[in-house]
């Protein structure tokens, strides 16, 4: 009954080699988020999709891109990973928001990215 | 304005004791205050949440106390157990562009419950 699924759970890439992380959800939520979490730090929002509308955080590097081909799937593309991009990448979803509904974000288990 | 300040950074409690983690915020537009629990190597999981129209919410051993005038909220874990050992994040959300909500996280508290 997994709700937010991330693949792979562990990803190793080489410095500068593009990598794609994937997230899928069975909740049929309209909003999907990507966070970066470094060791002993809080999750940092990179961007999110509200349906097909992409919302980038102002301080997210251009090196990070995202695609959402349909409601269920969302991808994080790192075009040229640097050593500083090694982190846990978390995907989250939330329900259609209206009024006070939809605040709860449900997180996936994360993908641990290692950059060699 | 968008910060959520969390303390302490780490906390050690004996089994059966009470764990208390505090958070404070500045942005009065925040209208939803969740707590997330994160075990090593896992994603954060929603533990309990409160809205500013109530001063306290209890779910089992977990209680949120909310002080709207002081702009503070806290998590109390009663009868703490070794299985509660994890990192706890407080968060707050506000509307961020259109119909989207954005979570602002505290920096986290590493809780260790000794047997």
Interface residues (C-beta under 8 A of the other chain):
Chain A: X4 X6 X31 X40 X41 X42 X43 X45 X48 X50 X53 X55 X90 X92 X94 X96 X97 X98 X100 X102 X103 X104 X105 X106 X107 X108 X109 X110 X112
Chain B: X31 X32 X34 X36 X41 X42 X43 X44 X45 X46 X49 X51 X89 X93 X96 X97 X98 X99 X100 X101 X102 X103 X105 X106 X107 X108 X110
